[in-house]
């Protein structure tokens, strides 16, 4: 769910990568 939101909000590859990293840390 959050990943989809990141993809929508952050279309830039760099921002999307950062968003995925943040999610990975939150759900570590």
N, C-alpha and C positions, 0 to 999 in steps of 0.2 A: 504494500500500500504506500508506504513512505517512498519506496524506490520509484514508483510510478509518479508520485508528486514531484520528486526531484527531477525526473526526466522532463516533466511538463514545465516546471518552473525554470530549470536550468537547461536550456537547449545547447549551450556551449559545452564542448567536450571537457574543457578544463574544469568548469564549475561543476559539471555532472560528476567528474571524477572525485572532486573534493567532497561533494555531497555523499557519494557512495562510501568514502572513507569515514565520514562522520557517522553514517548509519552503522558501518561495521564496528566502530568504536562503541556506539550506544548499545548495540546488541551483542557486544563481545561476551 
